[in-house]
Amino acid sequence: MTSPLLRGKIYSHKKFTFQDGGQADKLLILVNEPTGTTDWIFVKTTSQPKPKDTQGCHSTHNLYVLNLGEDFFRKKTWVQFHELYPFNHQALLKAKLGGDIQEKGQLREQTTRALLNCMRKSEDLSPVELGWLK
């Protein structure tokens, strides 16, 4: 029996810390398939309008746009991948046990593949980061 895919799962992180030190409740999407002690790699989402508004891939802007009601999201959502957020297994487990991170939903497999393909087209992700998406 195979285990269910983790890639494409949507998590709520109640105390997500931004690079400027601020914290907020954010929805994150897992973009790799972690095994054992492999880091879990997330991208963040926002419902705040961004430069590109049409559904789909905007790799030159490091965005993937999900329309209103698509997959899990109840609002038009911009998946931002200019920054990837790795969590080591221990930190993620601690956050889950503390209630700071909770699984909320799952992207459709087709949407997950489209998002990953879009990310692979980005010129801003390093070879190491692109390797995380395998």
N, C-alpha and C positions, 0 to 999 in steps of 0.2 A: 504494500500500500504506500503510495507516495504522499508526502505531506503537502498541505495546501501552500500555494505561492504566497510569499510575503510581499513581494514587489507589487506596488500599486495600492497598498493599504494606506488608509488615511487615518492620521492620529491627531488628537487634540493635545497640545502641550500648554498647560496652564501657566507655566512660568518661563516661556521661551525668552531667552536673553539675546537681544540684538547686539550688533557690534558696538553700538554707542553705549551699551550697558543698560539700556531700558528693557523692561520686561512687559510682556503681554500674552494673552491667550491667542495662540496661532494654530492653524490647521497645517499639518505637514504631510507630505507624501513620501513614502519609502520608495527609493528608486533602484535599490539593489536587492539581491537575494542573499542575505547574510547567512553564513553557515558557521557553526561552532562559535569561535571567538572573533569572527570577522566584524568589523565596524558596520553599523547600520547607517546608511547614507540617506539623508532626507533633503527635500527642497521645501521651501515655504510657499504659501499661497496668500493671496489677498483679494478682497472684493473691492478695493479702492481702484478706480480707473487708472489705466496705464496708457502709454502712447498708442499702442496697437489695440484695436477693439474687435477685430473680426476673429471669429472662431478659428482655432488651429494653431499651427506652428509659426512663430516669429523668431527664428533662431538668431538673427542678427541683433535682436533686442533681448535675447535670453528669456523669452516668454512663450508660454503656451496658454492659449485662451480656451476656457471651457464655457460654453453658453449656459444661460439660466436653466437650471433643472437637469443639466447633463450629469450623468453618474450620480454622485452623492450630493453635489452642491446645490443649494437652493437659490444662490445668486450667481450672476456672471462672475467667474473666478479667473484670476491671472495666476498661473503657476510660474514662479520666478526661479530661474536656475543660474543666475549670475554668481550665486554662492551656494555651495553644497555644505550640508551640516552633518558631519560624522558624529555618531555616538558610539562609544565602545560598549560592549555587551554589559559590563558591570554597571556603568552609569545609566544605561537604559533600564536595566532591571531595577535599580534603586528608584528611578523616577516612576516606573510602573507601580512598584510596591507602595510608594509614597502617594500615589494618586495624581502625580503631576502630568503623566502621559497616559492617555487612554485611546484604545482603538475605537474609531468612529464609523468607518466604512471601507469601501473597496472600489477602486476604479475598475471599469470593465477592462477585460484583457486587451481589447482593441485600443482603448484610450491609453492604457499603460504603454503599449508598443509604440503608439504615435508620439507620446510624450518622450520616450527614450530615444526614438529616432530623431526627433527635433533637437534634443539635447546633444546628440552626437554630431549635429551639424554646426554647433556653436564653435566659433573661433576663440572664445574666451575661456573655455574649459581646458585645463592642462591635460597632458597625456595620462598622468596619474589619476586625475578625476574621471577622465573618460574610461579608464580601466575599471573603475568602481562600478560602472554601469553594466558590466558583463554578467 
